[in-house]
Amino acid sequence: MAVRILAFGDSLTEGWCDFGAKFHPYTRKLQSLIQARAKSKSVDIVNRGVSGEMTEQMSTRLPLVLNKDGPFDLVIILGGTNDLGMSLNKDGEPLFRRLRSLHEIALRHSPLSVAVTVPETGYEVMDRFTVVREKRLQVNALLKNYVQDCGSKMLLSDLSAKLPRKSLSEEDRIKFWADDLHFSPAGYDKMGEIIFEDIKHHFTETEDT
């Protein structure tokens, strides 16, 4: 029996890099890591990232993807980066509600949903965009509380904390980040490793029995 996973989101899921000249999705690395752990089971990760998409568009698209490509054992959702820059309103609650809705949709089709926190952007260090950082931190805090309240049907992958931008050394920032919004190929591989570490306990090693 195959392990089926949906990776859903925007350009950070699609793997946008080199100014769109190529794509290097994190799911490549994630699939190889899960396959090694799952042993005799086949692993099928369906990547449905669309660059430039915002959460409202995702809410329309996700049910279509689930109905067409499902069923899935697990759905990984990362969104919100594009929404943050569209408004300088400090309130992150509306964005969180849209992300929560995506997980609610996913859980109607899958037994497990993974919330990936919204990563930093290079724009946050600019004075006129400090509100973006405040809003992103609020959204991520609300996501963490939501996952905790949902219990065993939700998992959290704190990408924001585990693959930062501002606090990295200049060498690592050049290595893992391609621009102010997107990762480099090495960064997307690191992203795959981070998500794997956060969900790997879900994949048992019972194939030996």
Beta strands, then each sheet from edge to edge (+ up, - down):
strand 1: 3-9
strand 2: 16-17
strand 3: 22-23
strand 4: 43-49
strand 5: 74-78
strand 6: 113-116
strand 7: 154-157
sheet 1: 4+ 1+ 5+ 6+ 7+
sheet 2: 2+ 3-
end
